[in-house]
Amino acid sequence: MTEAPSSSALFLESRNIQKMSTNQEAQSDELLALASIYDEEEFCMTESRQKGKIHLCLELPPNFRLLVKGQACVECGVSFLPPLVLSFELPTDYPSSSPPVFTLISKWLSRIQITALCKRLDELWEKNRGNVILFTWIQFLKEETLEFLNIQSPLEIQTIDGQPQCESGQNQVVDTAIEKSKVQELDQRAVQEVYHHTDILTQLLDFNEVQKQKEFDSKVFCCGICFSENLGSHFLSLKECQHVYCKACMKEYFQIQIRDGKVQCLTCPEPECMSMATPAQVKLLVDHEEFARYDRLLLQWSLNLMADVVYCPRMSCCMAVMIETDTTMGICPSCQFVFCTLCKRSYHGLSLCKELQQEKELLEKQQIQRKVDEALSKDWLKENSKQCPSCGANIQKELGCNKMTCSSCQQYFCWICLAVLNRNDPYSHFKDSKCPCYDQ
């Protein structure tokens, strides 16, 4: 016969069962509270409710800058950095005896810094042993990580082959947070997540753009054209000036300009604002055929501004051809047609073009007359016009103030000193008391 369990053994078993039940209830309440506070993108857990992940985006101070040092040194402003990921598993005796088993993952912190954070999480557990700890960990990681690691702007990341290799900060000889934590070796729970097919700078900037777009999409804006109000996901913001208009109005505006062939005029609809829409923004709103026309006309407009570009004379080709300054021979890269850049016929070597032979004497007279006309034109232009400081086009001023707009490249400039003016506030040039054009 088996011996009946003693009363003390029954008591211990009963106590263990009660403690396990208490632990399960505490775990369930904690996870339920976290699920109510954070959305599915921030907090997720398995069906068994034993494992989960928390994505923690740190709140960066205003005008926070990123400095990545590798083969080249690149500095840029960021509003968001990829989240720290706290992956956890709850043991059956949590929170009465054991802490959650966890790993801490980051793309932009070094393993030394993540190790320091892991040690700090252990310290917080020791201070709160017997109580649920996940929310305390979350608060620390979200609100105190930057201060704890002594990270300030600019955040410095040293890279080798595009991957972060050492601690960031302000070139401290000894990192204060690490010294405090007395980290002796790297913690296995500290994970630096890197993707070798893209460098760390690309990852950080891509994440920043995605988060900025999400923030923009969630805000409410009023269209400056139709005055309708809607979420930012229905609006387009021009990159340079940050003016915002609804996509429906901008789509119609783009379509009209493209239909009229004015692809160089897809500027901000705001009066006096010359910020250009990017090709990506145009492609987002117009259909495939309209964008193809926009792309083709924009390329042609750009090529027309280049003196060393002509077009293949074959009507079935019309490819742009680069020419040398000291020759009249052009070779089409598409159809391989070799032609004379003067008469647009098959190349005839050093012999004069037929048209030129027939009109040689007339051309000589025309050249003489042209030189006379050019001399007179130069004199007239010198007396009556000035050159745009951006593209060099000659501009004549008849009426109006000294803030000029180039009819060729749409650049603002000062008629008096030919300085290029700020697109968003061109008149600030004339308000500067130190400027010779002040109040002119």
Salt bridges, closest charged atoms under 4 A:
GLU41 OE1 - LYS214 NZ 3.65
GLU75 OE2 - ARG65 NE 3.04
ASP122 OD2 - ARG189 NH2 2.59
GLU123 OE1 - ARG120 NH1 3.08
GLU126 OE2 - ARG129 NH2 2.92
GLU156 OE1 - LYS69 NZ 3.87
ASP187 OD2 - ARG189 NH2 2.76
GLU272 OE1 - LYS403 NZ 2.80
GLU355 OE2 - ARG345 NE 2.87
